[in-house]
């Protein structure tokens, strides 16, 4: 598998924010988001699966394994072999929701954190949207959705997607589009109020608040 980095930190976003986690960042992505803060996902080294499992096991204090990227499902065949070897309590895969997961992978994963890309990502609709993959992820009963929001108009797209796929409010998280502490500060309050008004969940980017924009956190 092609790996960019493995590190121990706190989950900074979404449903499990604050949970001690070991992060496996895989290389490669099928999208090119304008706001991507991990452009270095193209970098990476081919690594033996057993070696990856051993490196993950060193972080024994971590409650969770979070597989992120890039887009991890580009390497799902490798993940099918790796995840049974990983001794963690819970496994989360962070995905953009454009690739359908295999039955083998679904069995090994406890949670899919899906971040469908809106028009604010700069990706064409036909590239960033795959209805078959979204339906399959919903069928797992292991999925929630995390949307990157820049302005109130973005929430209209969230509502359209929610209506199309019948997603419960409790499975939707809105997160401010920001890569600095100041940027978060400007957007958090109005976005939090939007969540209150519409019954969605709110998530900040805790790792940005704690450590700023840097790798390995």
KETIRO-346123 format. One record per atom (N, C-alpha, C): residue in one letter; x, y, z. Coordinates in Angstrom, 2 decimals. Example, Ala and Ser with C-alpha at 12.3 -4.5 7.8 and 13.67 -1.06 7.14 Angstrom:
REM residues 2
> a|13.19|-5.69|7.80
> a|12.30|-4.50|7.80
> a|13.20|-3.30|7.80
> s|12.85|-2.25|7.08
> s|13.67|-1.06|7.14
> s|12.90|0.03|7.87
END
This chain:
REM residues 217
> x|0.84|-1.19|0.00
> x|0.00|0.00|0.00
> x|0.88|1.24|0.00
> x|0.34|2.33|-0.56
> x|1.10|3.57|-0.61
> x|0.66|4.45|0.57
> x|1.60|4.69|1.48
> x|1.31|5.40|2.73
> x|2.04|6.73|2.76
> x|1.33|7.76|3.21
> x|1.99|9.05|3.40
> x|2.52|9.20|4.82
> x|1.67|8.92|5.82
> x|2.12|9.06|7.20
> x|1.24|8.26|8.14
> x|1.80|7.92|9.28
> x|1.09|7.29|10.39
> x|1.44|8.08|11.64
> x|0.41|8.54|12.37
> x|0.69|9.36|13.55
> x|-0.42|9.21|14.59
> x|-0.10|9.61|15.80
> x|-1.01|9.52|16.95
> x|-1.48|10.91|17.32
> x|-2.79|11.09|17.47
> x|-3.31|12.40|17.81
> x|-4.73|12.27|18.35
> x|-5.43|13.39|18.42
> x|-6.84|13.43|18.77
> x|-7.65|13.67|17.50
> x|-8.76|12.96|17.38
> x|-9.64|13.22|16.25
> x|-10.14|14.66|16.33
> x|-9.96|15.41|15.25
> x|-10.25|16.84|15.30
> x|-11.59|17.24|14.72
> x|-12.31|16.29|14.10
> x|-13.53|16.65|13.40
> x|-14.59|15.56|13.57
> x|-15.85|15.98|13.42
> x|-16.92|15.01|13.27
> x|-17.43|14.38|14.54
> x|-18.04|13.22|14.38
> x|-18.77|12.55|15.45
> x|-17.87|12.16|16.62
> x|-16.62|11.84|16.34
> x|-15.73|11.33|17.40
> x|-14.65|12.35|17.77
> x|-14.98|13.62|17.66
> x|-14.00|14.67|17.97
> x|-13.47|14.50|19.39
> x|-12.15|14.62|19.53
> x|-11.51|14.51|20.83
> x|-11.04|13.12|21.20
> x|-11.38|12.10|20.41
> x|-11.01|10.71|20.73
> x|-9.55|10.44|20.35
> x|-8.81|9.79|21.24
> x|-7.43|9.41|20.93
> x|-7.41|8.44|19.76
> x|-6.61|8.75|18.76
> x|-6.65|7.96|17.53
> x|-5.26|7.85|16.91
> x|-5.05|6.73|16.22
> x|-3.88|6.62|15.36
> x|-4.39|6.81|13.93
> x|-3.73|7.70|13.20
> x|-4.16|8.04|11.86
> x|-3.25|7.37|10.83
> x|-3.87|6.71|9.88
> x|-3.17|6.15|8.73
> x|-3.58|6.97|7.52
> x|-2.67|7.81|7.04
> x|-2.97|8.64|5.87
> x|-2.41|7.95|4.63
> x|-3.32|7.53|3.76
> x|-2.92|6.89|2.52
> x|-2.75|7.93|1.42
> x|-1.93|7.60|0.44
> x|-1.65|8.52|-0.66
> x|-2.65|8.33|-1.79
> x|-2.87|9.39|-2.53
> x|-3.71|9.33|-3.71
> x|-5.13|9.82|-3.47
> x|-5.68|10.53|-4.47
> x|-7.06|11.00|-4.39
> x|-7.62|11.09|-5.80
> x|-8.94|10.92|-5.92
> x|-9.61|11.00|-7.21
> x|-10.27|12.36|-7.43
> x|-10.13|13.29|-6.46
> x|-10.67|14.63|-6.59
> x|-9.55|15.65|-6.43
> x|-9.86|16.89|-6.75
> x|-8.89|17.97|-6.61
> x|-9.60|19.19|-6.03
> x|-9.79|19.18|-4.72
> x|-10.57|20.24|-4.06
> x|-9.74|21.50|-3.90
> x|-10.36|22.64|-4.18
> x|-9.66|23.92|-4.07
> x|-9.20|24.19|-2.65
> x|-9.97|23.71|-1.65
> x|-9.64|24.01|-0.25
> x|-8.85|22.90|0.43
> x|-8.40|21.92|-0.34
> x|-7.70|20.77|0.27
> x|-6.48|21.23|1.07
> x|-6.40|20.75|2.32
> x|-5.24|21.10|3.16
> x|-4.28|19.93|3.28
> x|-4.45|18.91|2.43
> x|-3.52|17.77|2.41
> x|-3.06|17.50|0.99
> x|-2.65|18.57|0.29
> x|-2.18|18.40|-1.09
> x|-1.00|17.44|-1.18
> x|-0.32|17.26|-0.07
> x|0.81|16.33|-0.05
> x|0.37|14.88|-0.10
> x|-0.97|14.62|-0.21
> x|-1.44|13.25|-0.27
> x|-0.86|12.50|-1.47
> x|-0.35|13.23|-2.48
> x|0.23|12.57|-3.64
> x|1.58|11.94|-3.30
> x|2.19|12.42|-2.21
> x|3.46|11.86|-1.76
> x|3.19|10.58|-0.98
> x|4.13|9.70|-0.96
> x|3.94|8.48|-0.18
> x|4.95|7.42|-0.57
> x|5.00|6.38|0.25
> x|5.95|5.30|0.03
> x|5.22|3.97|0.05
> x|5.51|3.10|-0.91
> x|4.92|1.77|-0.89
> x|5.41|1.02|0.34
> x|4.47|0.51|1.13
> x|4.81|-0.09|2.42
> x|4.11|-1.44|2.55
> x|4.82|-2.41|3.08
> x|4.27|-3.75|3.29
> x|3.13|-3.70|4.31
> x|2.07|-4.44|4.04
> x|0.88|-4.40|4.90
> x|1.20|-4.82|6.33
> x|2.00|-5.83|6.51
> x|2.33|-6.27|7.87
> x|3.15|-5.21|8.61
> x|3.98|-4.49|7.87
> x|4.76|-3.41|8.48
> x|3.84|-2.27|8.91
> x|2.83|-1.96|8.09
> x|1.86|-0.94|8.47
> x|1.15|-1.34|9.76
> x|0.72|-2.59|9.84
> x|0.02|-3.07|11.04
> x|0.91|-2.97|12.27
> x|2.19|-3.30|12.13
> x|3.11|-3.21|13.26
> x|3.28|-1.76|13.72
> x|3.38|-0.85|12.76
> x|3.54|0.57|13.12
> x|2.30|1.10|13.82
> x|1.13|0.69|13.37
> x|-0.11|1.12|14.02
> x|-0.18|0.56|15.44
> x|0.23|-0.69|15.62
> x|0.14|-1.34|16.92
> x|1.02|-0.67|17.97
> x|2.04|0.08|17.56
> x|2.91|0.77|18.51
> x|2.15|1.83|19.30
> x|1.07|2.36|18.73
> x|0.29|3.40|19.40
> x|-0.83|2.74|20.21
> x|-0.45|2.01|21.23
> x|-1.40|1.18|21.98
> x|-2.38|2.01|22.81
> x|-2.09|3.29|23.04
> x|-3.01|4.13|23.80
> x|-4.18|4.63|22.96
> x|-4.10|4.47|21.66
> x|-5.16|4.97|20.77
> x|-6.40|4.10|20.88
> x|-7.55|4.75|21.01
> x|-8.82|4.02|21.02
> x|-9.24|3.62|19.61
> x|-8.90|4.45|18.65
> x|-9.38|4.26|17.29
> x|-8.25|4.25|16.28
> x|-8.54|3.60|15.14
> x|-7.74|3.78|13.94
> x|-8.58|4.59|12.97
> x|-8.02|5.69|12.46
> x|-8.69|6.50|11.45
> x|-7.90|6.40|10.15
> x|-8.53|5.85|9.13
> x|-7.90|5.73|7.82
> x|-8.37|6.92|6.98
> x|-7.42|7.73|6.55
> x|-7.76|8.96|5.86
> x|-6.88|9.11|4.63
> x|-6.94|10.26|3.99
> x|-6.17|10.45|2.78
> x|-5.99|11.93|2.49
> x|-6.05|12.29|1.20
> x|-6.47|11.59|0.02
> x|-7.82|10.87|0.14
> x|-7.95|9.85|-0.71
> x|-9.15|9.02|-0.72
> x|-8.77|7.57|-0.45
> x|-9.00|7.09|0.77
> x|-8.57|5.75|1.16
> x|-9.16|4.61|0.33
> x|-10.38|4.78|-0.18
> x|-11.02|3.67|-0.89
> x|-10.37|3.38|-2.24
> x|-9.47|4.24|-2.68
> x|-8.67|3.90|-3.86
> x|-7.78|2.69|-3.59
> x|-7.51|2.42|-2.31
> x|-6.66|1.29|-1.92
> x|-7.43|0.28|-1.08
> x|-8.71|0.10|-1.38
> x|-9.51|-0.76|-0.50
> x|-9.11|-2.23|-0.55
> x|-8.53|-2.68|-1.64
> x|-8.06|-4.07|-1.67
> x|-6.97|-4.30|-0.62
> x|-6.08|-3.32|-0.49
> x|-5.07|-3.41|0.56
> x|-5.69|-3.30|1.94
> x|-6.67|-2.43|2.09
> x|-7.32|-2.27|3.39
> x|-8.04|-3.55|3.81
> x|-8.60|-4.27|2.87
> x|-9.26|-5.54|3.20
> x|-8.29|-6.51|3.87
> x|-7.02|-6.45|3.47
> x|-6.00|-7.32|4.07
> x|-5.44|-6.74|5.36
> x|-5.34|-5.41|5.42
> x|-4.72|-4.75|6.57
> x|-5.62|-4.74|7.80
> x|-6.86|-4.34|7.65
> x|-7.70|-4.05|8.81
> x|-7.90|-5.23|9.76
> x|-7.99|-6.48|9.28
> x|-8.09|-7.60|10.24
> x|-6.85|-7.75|11.13
> x|-5.74|-7.13|10.75
> x|-4.49|-7.24|11.52
> x|-4.34|-6.14|12.56
> x|-5.27|-5.18|12.57
> x|-5.12|-3.99|13.40
> x|-5.83|-4.18|14.75
> x|-5.09|-4.05|15.87
> x|-5.66|-4.29|17.21
> x|-6.24|-3.03|17.86
> x|-7.21|-2.36|17.21
> x|-7.82|-1.18|17.81
> x|-9.29|-1.45|18.08
> x|-9.88|-0.65|18.99
> x|-11.27|-0.86|19.39
> x|-12.25|-0.49|18.29
> x|-11.88|0.48|17.45
> x|-12.81|0.97|16.45
> x|-12.02|1.45|15.23
> x|-12.58|1.21|14.06
> x|-11.94|1.63|12.81
> x|-12.88|2.57|12.06
> x|-12.37|3.76|11.76
> x|-13.11|4.75|10.98
> x|-12.40|4.96|9.65
> x|-13.17|5.00|8.57
> x|-12.62|5.40|7.28
> x|-13.24|6.73|6.89
> x|-12.38|7.69|6.55
> x|-12.82|8.99|6.07
> x|-12.78|8.98|4.55
> x|-13.92|9.19|3.91
> x|-14.03|9.06|2.46
> x|-14.85|10.19|1.88
> x|-14.63|10.48|0.59
> x|-15.43|11.52|-0.06
> x|-16.73|10.98|-0.64
> x|-16.96|9.68|-0.52
> x|-18.24|9.11|-0.92
> x|-18.42|8.89|-2.41
> x|-17.32|8.84|-3.16
> x|-17.43|8.65|-4.60
> x|-17.10|7.22|-5.04
> x|-16.62|6.39|-4.12
> x|-16.22|5.02|-4.45
> x|-17.02|4.05|-3.60
> x|-17.62|3.06|-4.23
> x|-18.45|2.08|-3.53
> x|-17.57|1.11|-2.75
> x|-17.80|0.97|-1.43
> x|-16.98|0.04|-0.64
> x|-17.39|-1.41|-0.90
> x|-16.42|-2.30|-0.82
> x|-16.70|-3.72|-1.00
> x|-17.33|-4.31|0.26
> x|-18.00|-5.44|0.11
> x|-18.60|-6.12|1.26
> x|-17.53|-6.51|2.27
> x|-16.35|-6.93|1.77
> x|-15.26|-7.32|2.66
> x|-14.79|-6.14|3.51
> x|-14.70|-4.98|2.90
> x|-14.25|-3.81|3.65
> x|-15.30|-3.38|4.67
> x|-16.55|-3.40|4.28
> x|-17.63|-2.99|5.19
> x|-17.62|-3.83|6.46
> x|-17.33|-5.11|6.34
> x|-17.29|-5.99|7.51
> x|-16.23|-5.56|8.52
> x|-15.15|-4.99|8.05
> x|-14.03|-4.64|8.92
> x|-14.14|-3.24|9.52
> x|-15.00|-2.40|8.98
> x|-15.07|-0.99|9.37
> x|-16.23|-0.76|10.33
> x|-15.99|0.06|11.36
> x|-17.03|0.40|12.32
> x|-17.77|1.67|11.97
> x|-17.09|2.59|11.27
> x|-17.70|3.88|10.98
> x|-17.13|4.45|9.68
> x|-18.03|4.92|8.81
> x|-17.62|5.65|7.61
> x|-17.95|7.12|7.82
> x|-16.93|7.95|7.84
> x|-17.10|9.40|7.92
> x|-17.05|9.93|6.50
> x|-18.22|10.28|5.96
> x|-18.33|10.63|4.54
> x|-18.38|12.15|4.40
> x|-17.51|12.67|3.56
> x|-17.48|14.12|3.33
> x|-17.73|14.39|1.84
> x|-19.00|14.34|1.42
> x|-19.30|14.63|0.01
> x|-18.90|16.06|-0.34
> x|-18.33|16.23|-1.48
> x|-17.85|17.56|-1.86
> x|-18.96|18.35|-2.54
> x|-19.14|19.58|-2.09
> x|-20.12|20.49|-2.66
> x|-19.48|21.27|-3.79
> x|-20.25|22.16|-4.42
> x|-19.70|22.94|-5.53
> x|-18.56|23.84|-5.08
> x|-18.52|24.17|-3.76
> x|-17.42|25.02|-3.27
> x|-16.06|24.34|-3.33
> x|-16.04|23.04|-3.63
> x|-14.77|22.31|-3.75
> x|-14.08|22.58|-5.08
> x|-14.85|23.06|-6.07
> x|-14.28|23.30|-7.39
> x|-14.26|22.08|-8.30
> x|-14.75|20.93|-7.80
> x|-14.81|19.73|-8.63
> x|-16.10|19.71|-9.45
> x|-16.07|19.23|-10.70
> x|-17.30|19.11|-11.47
> x|-18.25|18.10|-10.82
> x|-19.54|18.34|-10.96
> x|-20.56|17.52|-10.30
> x|-20.40|16.05|-10.62
> x|-20.19|15.71|-11.89
> x|-20.13|14.31|-12.29
> x|-18.91|13.59|-11.69
> x|-17.91|14.35|-11.27
> x|-16.72|13.75|-10.67
> x|-16.87|13.60|-9.15
> x|-17.56|14.52|-8.52
> x|-17.65|14.52|-7.05
> x|-18.89|13.82|-6.51
> x|-19.77|13.34|-7.40
> x|-21.03|12.74|-6.95
> x|-21.22|11.36|-7.55
> x|-21.47|10.37|-6.69
> x|-21.72|8.99|-7.12
> x|-22.86|8.44|-6.29
> x|-24.06|8.46|-6.84
> x|-25.25|8.04|-6.08
> x|-25.15|6.59|-5.62
> x|-24.62|5.72|-6.47
> x|-24.50|4.30|-6.10
> x|-23.64|4.14|-4.85
> x|-22.52|4.86|-4.78
> x|-21.64|4.77|-3.62
> x|-22.32|5.29|-2.36
> x|-23.06|6.41|-2.49
> x|-23.75|6.97|-1.32
> x|-24.81|6.01|-0.81
> x|-25.60|5.42|-1.71
> x|-26.63|4.47|-1.28
> x|-25.99|3.27|-0.58
> x|-24.88|2.78|-1.11
> x|-24.22|1.62|-0.51
> x|-23.70|1.97|0.88
> x|-23.11|3.14|1.03
> x|-22.60|3.57|2.33
> x|-23.74|3.73|3.33
> x|-24.87|4.26|2.89
> x|-26.02|4.38|3.78
> x|-26.53|3.01|4.20
> x|-26.51|2.06|3.29
> x|-27.00|0.71|3.59
> x|-26.17|0.00|4.66
> x|-24.94|0.46|4.88
> x|-24.09|-0.19|5.89
> x|-24.58|0.10|7.31
> x|-25.38|1.16|7.50
> x|-25.78|1.62|8.83
> x|-24.57|1.98|9.69
> x|-23.48|2.35|9.04
> x|-22.25|2.73|9.74
> x|-21.77|4.10|9.30
> x|-22.65|4.90|8.69
> x|-22.20|6.11|8.02
> x|-22.78|7.37|8.64
> x|-21.98|8.43|8.63
> x|-22.49|9.77|8.87
> x|-21.83|10.71|7.87
> x|-22.39|11.92|7.73
> x|-21.97|12.85|6.69
> x|-21.45|14.14|7.29
> x|-20.33|14.59|6.77
> x|-19.68|15.81|7.24
> x|-19.45|16.73|6.04
> x|-20.12|17.89|6.05
> x|-20.06|18.80|4.91
> x|-19.22|20.03|5.25
> x|-18.34|20.41|4.33
> x|-17.52|21.60|4.49
> x|-18.32|22.80|3.97
> x|-18.57|23.78|4.86
> x|-19.45|24.90|4.54
> x|-18.67|26.21|4.52
> x|-18.81|26.95|3.41
> x|-18.16|28.24|3.28
> x|-19.11|29.40|3.53
> x|-20.36|29.24|3.05
> x|-21.36|30.30|3.22
> x|-22.75|29.67|3.29
> x|-23.75|30.42|3.70
> x|-25.09|29.84|3.87
> x|-25.66|29.17|2.62
> x|-25.25|29.64|1.43
> x|-25.75|29.04|0.20
> x|-25.34|27.57|0.08
> x|-24.18|27.21|0.64
> x|-23.72|25.81|0.59
> x|-24.72|24.89|1.27
> x|-25.41|25.40|2.28
> x|-26.34|24.56|3.04
> x|-27.53|24.14|2.18
> x|-27.85|24.93|1.15
> x|-28.91|24.54|0.22
> x|-28.56|23.23|-0.48
> x|-27.29|23.05|-0.81
> x|-26.84|21.80|-1.43
> x|-26.94|20.64|-0.46
> x|-26.65|20.90|0.81
> x|-26.77|19.87|1.83
> x|-28.22|19.41|1.93
> x|-29.13|20.36|1.95
> x|-30.56|20.04|2.06
> x|-31.02|19.23|0.85
> x|-30.55|19.58|-0.34
> x|-30.90|18.83|-1.55
> x|-30.43|17.38|-1.45
> x|-29.20|17.20|-0.97
> x|-28.66|15.85|-0.84
> x|-29.40|15.08|0.25
> x|-29.71|15.73|1.34
> x|-30.46|15.09|2.41
> x|-31.81|14.60|1.90
> x|-32.51|15.44|1.16
> x|-33.82|15.06|0.63
> x|-33.71|13.90|-0.35
> x|-32.69|13.92|-1.19
> x|-32.52|12.86|-2.20
> x|-32.27|11.50|-1.55
> x|-31.41|11.48|-0.52
> x|-31.00|10.20|0.07
> x|-31.68|9.90|1.41
> x|-32.59|10.77|1.84
> x|-33.32|10.55|3.09
> x|-32.36|10.38|4.27
> x|-31.42|11.29|4.40
> x|-30.43|11.23|5.48
> x|-31.01|11.90|6.73
> x|-30.88|11.24|7.87
> x|-31.39|11.79|9.13
> x|-30.56|13.01|9.56
> x|-31.23|13.98|10.16
> x|-30.51|15.15|10.70
> x|-29.38|14.73|11.62
> x|-29.60|13.69|12.41
> x|-28.60|13.26|13.40
> x|-27.33|12.73|12.75
> x|-27.38|12.44|11.45
> x|-26.22|11.92|10.73
> x|-25.54|12.98|9.87
> x|-25.93|14.25|10.05
> x|-25.35|15.33|9.27
> x|-24.59|16.29|10.19
> x|-23.34|16.55|9.84
> x|-22.48|17.50|10.56
> x|-22.04|18.59|9.58
> x|-22.13|19.82|10.01
> x|-21.65|20.94|9.20
> x|-20.35|21.47|9.83
> x|-19.35|21.70|8.99
> x|-18.04|22.11|9.45
> x|-17.58|23.34|8.67
> x|-17.06|24.36|9.36
> x|-16.63|25.56|8.65
> x|-15.43|25.30|7.73
> x|-15.49|25.92|6.56
> x|-14.38|25.84|5.62
> x|-13.34|26.87|6.05
> x|-12.31|26.41|6.75
> x|-11.27|27.31|7.27
> x|-10.04|26.49|7.60
> x|-8.88|27.09|7.39
> x|-7.62|26.41|7.66
> x|-6.75|27.14|8.67
> x|-7.35|28.17|9.32
> x|-6.63|28.91|10.36
> x|-7.57|29.12|11.55
> x|-6.99|29.44|12.71
> x|-7.81|29.71|13.89
> x|-8.72|30.91|13.66
> x|-8.20|31.95|13.02
> x|-9.00|33.15|12.77
> x|-10.14|32.83|11.80
> x|-9.83|32.06|10.77
> x|-10.87|31.68|9.82
> x|-11.99|30.91|10.48
> x|-11.64|30.00|11.39
> x|-12.66|29.26|12.14
> x|-13.48|30.21|12.99
> x|-12.82|31.13|13.66
> x|-13.51|32.06|14.56
> x|-14.57|32.86|13.81
> x|-14.27|33.28|12.58
> x|-15.21|34.08|11.80
> x|-16.43|33.29|11.35
> x|-16.26|31.99|11.13
> x|-17.35|31.21|10.55
> x|-18.12|30.35|11.56
> x|-17.52|30.06|12.69
> x|-18.15|29.13|13.62
> x|-19.50|29.62|14.14
> x|-19.61|30.89|14.52
> x|-20.83|31.34|15.19
> x|-22.04|31.28|14.27
> x|-21.90|31.82|13.05
> x|-23.08|31.80|12.17
> x|-23.41|30.38|11.72
> x|-22.36|29.53|11.56
> x|-22.64|28.15|11.16
> x|-23.29|27.37|12.31
> x|-22.86|27.63|13.52
> x|-23.49|26.98|14.68
> x|-24.97|27.34|14.74
> x|-25.29|28.61|14.47
> x|-26.69|29.02|14.49
> x|-27.48|28.35|13.37
> x|-26.86|28.18|12.21
> x|-27.52|27.46|11.12
> x|-27.84|26.02|11.53
> x|-26.91|25.40|12.24
> x|-27.14|24.03|12.72
> x|-28.32|24.00|13.70
> x|-28.36|24.97|14.59
> x|-29.48|25.04|15.54
> x|-30.80|25.24|14.81
> x|-30.81|26.11|13.82
> x|-32.04|26.41|13.09
> x|-32.55|25.21|12.29
> x|-31.62|24.40|11.76
> x|-32.01|23.32|10.87
> x|-31.96|21.94|11.52
> x|-31.44|21.87|12.74
> x|-31.40|20.59|13.44
> x|-30.24|19.70|13.04
> x|-29.17|20.30|12.49
> x|-27.98|19.53|12.14
> x|-26.98|19.58|13.29
> x|-25.97|18.72|13.21
> x|-24.87|18.75|14.16
> x|-23.79|19.72|13.67
> x|-23.07|20.28|14.62
> x|-21.97|21.19|14.30
> x|-20.65|20.55|14.69
> x|-19.65|20.72|13.86
> x|-18.30|20.31|14.24
> x|-17.31|21.39|13.84
> x|-16.39|21.67|14.72
> x|-15.29|22.57|14.38
> x|-14.13|21.73|13.85
> x|-12.96|22.33|13.74
> x|-11.73|21.63|13.36
> x|-10.76|21.80|14.53
> x|-10.89|20.93|15.52
> x|-10.17|21.09|16.78
> x|-8.66|21.09|16.60
> x|-8.16|20.29|15.68
> x|-6.71|20.21|15.49
> x|-6.14|21.53|14.98
> x|-6.92|22.26|14.18
> x|-6.48|23.58|13.73
> x|-6.41|24.54|14.92
> x|-7.40|24.48|15.79
> x|-7.41|25.34|16.98
> x|-6.24|25.04|17.90
> x|-5.91|23.77|18.05
> x|-4.85|23.37|18.98
> x|-3.45|23.58|18.42
> x|-3.26|23.20|17.16
> x|-1.90|23.14|16.61
> x|-1.69|23.96|15.34
> x|-2.75|24.54|14.81
> x|-2.61|25.26|13.56
> x|-2.52|24.29|12.39
> x|-2.18|24.82|11.23
> x|-2.11|24.01|10.02
> x|-0.72|23.36|9.92
> x|-0.65|22.11|10.36
> x|0.63|21.39|10.29
> x|0.36|19.91|10.13
> x|1.36|19.18|9.67
> x|1.22|17.75|9.47
> x|1.42|17.00|10.78
> x|0.94|15.75|10.78
> x|1.20|14.87|11.91
> x|0.39|15.16|13.15
> x|-0.73|15.89|13.01
> x|-1.59|16.16|14.17
> x|-3.06|15.85|13.82
END
